[in-house]
Structures are given as structure tokens and as C-alpha cells.
Amino acid sequence: MELKDRTEIASRNAKEIVTKEDLNELLRKGPSFNFYYGTAPTGPVHIGYMVPLGKVADLIKSGGDAKILIADYHAYLDDRKSPWEEISIRSDYYQKCIELILGEFKDKVEFVRGSSFQTSPEYVSDLFRISGETTATRAQRAASEVCRMREPKVSELMYPLLQTLDVKYLESDLVVGGMDQRHIYMLSRAILPTIKWEKPVCIFTPLITSLKGPGEKMSASIKGTYIKVHESENELRKLVSSAHCPPKEIESNPILDVVRYIILPIKSMLKVERDAKFGGDVAYEDYESLENDFNEGRLHPADLKNGVSSALLEMTKPIRDYFEKHTSLKEDINKTYAQDLF
């Protein structure tokens, strides 16, 4: 693949790249590079995860060797969002969902648990070193958009330091994360050179707006804001139908976000079925055309939502099918969350 094509694929749908020059230089160095994406197994896996995982697929296409970190210790460090005794089953649940989302790309990814390397003597030694380089104020600011921080715990101040070290110990030239990870990775770029590791290229992906509308992101920590990747057909359609999507409102519209950052990048097309008297069926292969029709009133929110529901149901079918066949795993997951996720 030509360098121009690799660069376009690696960059598309990124909210920010730090820096574009560094990314171009990394791709120019050779046909391959190392990168990782990390996620802490806390709340239910929702469709927002499809955005960075889509970028993982893009980077694999661009020549990247991928690692996905199931950050099990991080799940506890963040105000004990995952109880210590439940980390393992939640990690299994996250990994399986991610594998099913990635589909054909899962065999090109190495999955790593944070607990497999974060207690090594070398890692702990580096942790001591960078803790001496980082003020509590800087650590709190770095973690502020990721951790709860209701009454900051020492564990939450450690969170960005461990995430910084993960870059080195996963031997990553590049990292992928949502925009809420930006403060952490800017800290990483500042302090990694002190432990003899190059600052990584950072690709930040957009955050999907809450189903409730402006002011919140889609987050498993906030009920009513998200759609689980294994949602039942009836519940998924209900959630999409009730989502914030006023006519002609483009900014902070979760339904448009889902089309732009999930459906079109993965499926390459959104089909909207509607009665002939309302213009008949229409298929969109680019977001700009869909946004223009919506903004001009040629695409009604109800028709758009029906199309989005159908597309998401098709995309998440393998996940529903898997868990329907593995009822004991579903039961174990429901027990650890003390609620019915399925």
C-alpha cells in the first residue's frame, strides 16, 4: 500500500492526532509499527467502543502490529469501579465483546492483561521514578476526565502513571484513545523520555454524544446514555427511537454521531427505508450527503432512526448470537455486575 493511502486510512475519523508530523514520520520509517489501545473492564460494553476499535482496524490496515490492553488493575484503581474479586470475569467479558466487534481483525490482535506485567520489578521501579517526576496536581488533571474523582484517591492519581508506563512496556510507537484520554497521554509524552522511551504518536477518536443529548458523552457510568453491544432487538430499537435527534439539529446529535463514526466507517453505507410518498428508500455512502439531507429537512429523524436501528442490529448480531449460545457466561456476568446486562 502506498504511503499516501496508509496515511489517509490511519488518519480518517480521528478527532485529533498528536502530532500529524510524527504520524507521517512513523509511517515513512517502514511498513510496520507497534500500537496499542487499552480499556478498563468496568461497566457494560457499549457501541461507543466501536469508534476506537474501528481505528484499531484502520491502523492494522496501515501496517500496524496491534495490542489491546485489558486494563484489569485500572478497573480497580478508578474508585473501585470493578471490585477486586470480579476483575477476572469482567476482563473475560470485555475481551470476548471486543473480539466479536473486531470480527476478521481479531486474529491480528494480541490481547494483554495489565496484571500480567504491571507488577514486574522493572515496571515498579519505573513507576517509582515517574512518580517523582509528577506533581499530584498534574496527575489529578490527567485523570480528571477518566476517573470519577469524587474525592480523589491515591489509586486515581496512580492511574495515569500506570497508563503512561503501559506505553513503554507494550513497546508502542503509537497509542489510540478517546478524547477523554488526552490529558493522560499528554502527560505520557512529557515524562516517558525520562525513562528512556520515545513519546508516542497519539490518535484520539471522537466521543459519541449521550442518547440524552448535549452535555454528556455516551458512558457506561451514566444510565440512559448508551446502547450495549449485546442489546436485545426490542431494547435497541426502543433506545434509538427515544434518543435525542431534533429535526435539523446537527451538533451534539447522538444519532448522527453513530452514523458518522460507527456505521459508515464499518459498513460503508447506511440504508434508510421509507414509504414512496416520503421519497422512497435511500442509501448513503458518505456522511456529508446524509447530513445535508437531514439539515435541509429531506431526511426525517424517524426515518433516520429506523435506518440506524437496522444497521446497528446487523452489526451487533454476532455478539447477541454468541451470548445466546453461552448462557452460563451470561449468568456469571450478570452476577458480577449485580444486574441483568442481557
C-alpha positions in Angstrom: 0.0 0.0 0.0 1.3 3.5 -0.9 2.3 5.8 1.9 -0.4 8.3 1.0 -3.1 5.6 1.3 -1.6 4.3 4.6 -1.6 7.8 6.0 -5.2 8.5 4.9 -6.5 5.3 6.4 -4.6 5.8 9.7 -5.9 9.4 10.0 -9.5 9.2 9.0 -12.2 10.0 11.5 -9.6 11.0 14.1 -10.6 13.9 16.3 -7.0 14.9 16.9 -3.6 13.5 16.1 -0.6 14.5 18.2 1.2 15.1 16.0 0.4 14.7 12.3 4.1 15.2 11.6 5.0 12.5 14.0 2.5 10.1 12.4 3.8 10.8 8.9 7.3 10.2 10.1 6.4 6.9 11.8 4.7 5.6 8.6 7.6 6.7 6.5 10.1 4.7 8.6 8.8 1.4 7.3 5.9 -0.8 6.5 5.1 -1.7 10.2 4.9 -0.1 13.6 3.6 -1.1 17.1 0.5 0.4 18.7 -2.0 -0.3 21.4 -5.4 0.5 22.6 -6.4 0.0 26.2 -9.7 -0.3 28.0 -10.5 -0.9 31.7 -13.2 -3.6 32.2 -15.7 -1.6 34.3 -19.3 -1.0 33.1 -21.3 -2.7 30.2 -19.6 -2.7 26.8 -21.5 -0.2 24.6 -21.4 0.9 21.0 -19.1 3.8 21.8 -16.3 1.2 21.9 -16.8 0.6 18.2 -15.2 4.0 17.5 -11.7 3.3 18.8 -11.9 -0.3 17.7 -12.7 0.9 14.2 -9.4 2.9 14.4 -7.6 -0.2 15.5 -8.8 -1.9 12.3 -7.6 1.1 10.3 -4.2 1.0 11.8 -3.9 -2.7 11.1 -4.7 -1.9 7.5 -2.0 0.7 7.6 0.7 -1.8 8.7 0.3 -1.6 12.4 1.0 -4.5 14.8 -1.8 -4.3 17.4 -2.0 -5.0 21.1 -5.2 -4.5 23.0 -4.7 -4.0 26.7 -7.5 -5.2 29.0 -6.5 -2.9 31.8 -7.8 -5.0 34.7 -5.9 -3.3 37.5 -7.0 0.1 36.1 -10.6 -1.0 36.6 -10.0 -1.2 40.3 -7.8 1.9 40.6 -10.6 4.1 39.2 -12.5 4.3 42.5 -13.0 0.5 42.6 -15.4 0.6 39.6 -14.7 -3.1 39.3 -14.4 -5.0 42.7 -11.1 -6.7 43.1 -12.7 -10.2 43.2 -14.7 -9.6 40.0 -11.9 -8.2 37.7 -11.2 -11.6 36.0 -14.7 -12.3 34.8 -15.2 -8.7 33.7 -11.9 -8.9 31.8 -13.1 -12.1 30.0 -16.4 -10.4 29.2 -14.6 -7.3 27.7 -12.2 -9.4 25.7 -15.0 -11.5 24.2 -17.1 -8.5 23.2 -14.0 -6.8 21.6 -13.2 -9.9 19.7 -16.7 -10.1 18.3 -16.7 -6.4 17.4 -13.4 -6.8 15.6 -14.6 -9.8 13.6 -11.9 -10.7 11.0 -9.4 -8.4 12.6 -9.4 -10.2 16.0 -6.8 -12.7 14.8 -4.4 -9.9 14.0 -4.5 -8.5 17.6 -2.6 -9.6 20.7 -4.7 -9.3 23.8 -2.8 -8.4 27.0 -4.0 -8.2 30.6 -2.4 -5.4 32.7 -1.9 -7.7 35.6 0.4 -9.9 33.5 3.2 -7.3 33.6 2.3 -4.3 35.8 3.9 -5.9 39.0 7.2 -6.8 37.5 10.3 -5.3 39.3 11.2 -3.3 36.3 7.7 -1.8 35.9 7.5 -0.9 39.6 10.9 0.6 39.5 9.9 2.9 36.6 6.6 3.7 38.5 8.7 5.0 41.4 10.8 7.0 39.0 8.0 8.8 37.2 6.0 9.3 40.4 8.9 11.5 41.5 8.6 13.5 38.2 4.8 14.1 38.6 3.0 16.5 40.9 -0.3 15.5 42.5 -1.9 18.4 40.7 -0.7 17.2 37.3 -1.7 13.6 38.0 -5.2 14.7 39.1 -5.6 16.8 36.0 -4.5 14.0 33.8 -7.0 11.6 35.3 -9.9 14.0 35.7 -11.8 13.0 32.5 -11.4 9.3 33.0 -11.6 8.6 36.8 -14.6 9.5 39.0 -12.5 11.9 41.2 -15.4 12.5 43.6 -12.9 12.6 46.4 -9.6 11.7 44.7 -8.0 8.6 46.0 -4.3 7.8 45.7 -5.2 5.0 43.3 -6.8 7.5 40.9 -3.6 9.6 41.0 -1.7 6.4 40.1 -4.0 5.7 37.2 -2.3 8.0 34.6 1.2 6.9 35.7 0.4 3.2 35.1 -1.2 4.1 31.7 2.0 6.0 30.8 4.2 3.0 31.7 1.9 0.8 29.6 3.1 2.6 26.5 6.7 1.6 27.2 6.0 -2.0 28.4 3.8 -2.7 25.4 6.6 -1.3 23.2 4.2 1.1 21.5 5.1 3.7 18.9 1.5 4.9 18.8 -1.5 4.9 21.1 -5.2 5.0 20.4 -7.7 6.5 22.8 -10.9 8.6 23.0 -10.6 12.3 23.6 -11.2 11.8 27.3 -7.7 10.1 27.3 -6.0 13.2 26.0 -4.8 14.6 29.3 -3.2 11.3 30.3 -1.3 10.8 27.1 -0.1 14.4 27.1 1.4 13.6 30.5 2.8 10.4 28.9 4.5 12.3 26.1 6.1 14.7 28.7 7.5 12.1 31.1 8.3 8.9 29.0 11.6 10.4 27.8 12.8 10.5 31.4 12.7 6.6 31.4 14.3 6.3 28.0 11.2 5.8 25.9 10.1 7.9 22.9 6.9 9.9 23.3 4.2 8.1 21.3 2.1 9.3 18.5 -1.4 9.8 19.8 -4.6 9.3 17.8 -7.7 10.4 19.6 -11.1 9.3 18.4 -14.4 11.2 18.9 -16.7 10.6 21.9 -20.3 9.7 20.9 -22.8 12.1 22.4 -25.1 10.7 25.1 -28.5 9.4 23.9 -30.0 12.1 26.2 -28.4 14.8 24.1 -25.8 17.6 24.6 -23.8 17.9 27.8 -22.7 14.2 28.3 -20.8 11.5 26.4 -22.1 8.0 25.9 -20.8 6.4 29.1 -21.4 3.1 30.8 -21.2 5.0 34.1 -24.3 7.1 33.2 -27.6 5.2 32.7 -29.7 6.1 29.7 -26.7 7.4 27.7 -25.6 4.3 25.9 -26.6 1.2 23.9 -25.0 -2.1 24.9 -23.3 -4.0 22.1 -25.4 -7.1 23.0 -28.7 -5.2 23.4 -31.8 -7.1 22.6 -33.5 -6.2 19.3 -36.6 -4.7 21.1 -34.5 -2.7 23.5 -32.1 -1.4 20.9 -34.9 -0.1 18.7 -36.5 1.5 21.8 -33.3 3.2 22.8 -32.6 4.6 19.3 -36.2 5.6 18.9 -36.2 7.7 22.1 -32.7 9.2 21.6 -32.2 12.9 21.2 -32.4 13.8 17.5 -34.4 17.0 16.8 -35.0 17.9 13.1 -32.2 19.8 11.5 -30.0 19.7 14.7 -26.5 18.7 13.6 -24.3 19.4 16.6 -24.3 17.0 19.6 -26.8 14.7 17.9 -26.1 11.1 19.0 -27.9 9.5 16.1 -25.8 11.5 13.6 -22.7 10.7 15.6 -23.5 6.9 15.4 -23.8 7.2 11.6 -20.7 9.3 11.2 -18.3 7.4 13.5 -19.6 3.9 13.6 -21.9 2.8 10.8 -20.4 4.4 7.8 -16.7 3.6 8.7 -17.6 0.0 9.4 -20.4 -0.8 6.9 -19.6 1.9 4.3 -23.3 2.5 3.7 -26.5 3.3 5.6 -29.8 2.3 4.0 -32.9 4.2 5.0 -36.2 2.5 4.1 -39.3 4.7 3.8 -42.6 5.0 2.1 -42.6 6.2 -1.5 -44.7 9.2 -0.6 -41.8 10.3 1.6 -39.2 9.9 -1.1 -38.7 6.1 -1.1 -35.6 4.2 0.1 -32.3 6.0 0.1 -28.7 4.8 0.6 -25.9 7.0 1.9 -22.3 6.2 1.3 -20.8 9.4 2.7 -21.7 11.4 5.8 -21.8 14.8 4.1 -24.7 13.8 1.9 -26.7 12.4 4.8 -26.0 15.5 7.0 -27.1 17.8 4.2 -30.4 15.9 3.6 -31.1 16.0 7.4 -30.2 19.6 7.7 -32.4 20.5 4.8 -35.4 18.5 6.1 -35.3 15.9 3.3 -34.5 13.2 5.9 -36.9 12.9 8.8 -35.5 11.9 12.2 -37.9 8.9 12.5 -36.7 7.5 9.2 -33.1 8.1 10.1 -33.6 6.3 13.4 -35.2 3.3 11.7 -32.2 3.0 9.4 -29.7 3.4 12.3 -31.6 0.7 14.3 -31.5 -1.8 11.4 -27.8 -1.1 10.8 -26.8 -1.5 14.4 -28.8 -4.7 14.8 -27.0 -6.2 11.8 -23.6 -5.1 13.1 -24.2 -6.5 16.6 -25.9 -9.7 15.6 -22.8 -11.9 16.1 -22.5 -10.6 19.7 -26.1 -11.4 20.6 -25.8 -14.8 18.9 -22.7 -15.6 20.9 -24.1 -14.8 24.3 -27.4 -16.5 23.5 -25.4 -19.7 23.0 -23.3 -19.3 26.1 -25.9 -18.9 28.8 -23.6 -19.8 31.7 -21.2 -17.0 30.8 -24.2 -14.6 30.7 -25.2 -15.7 34.2 -21.7 -15.2 35.5 -21.5 -11.7 34.0 -24.9 -10.7 35.4 -23.8 -11.9 38.8 -20.6 -9.8 38.8 -22.5 -6.7 37.8 -25.3 -7.5 40.2 -27.8 -6.6 37.4 -29.0 -8.1 34.2 -26.8 -6.9 31.4 -28.5 -9.3 29.0 
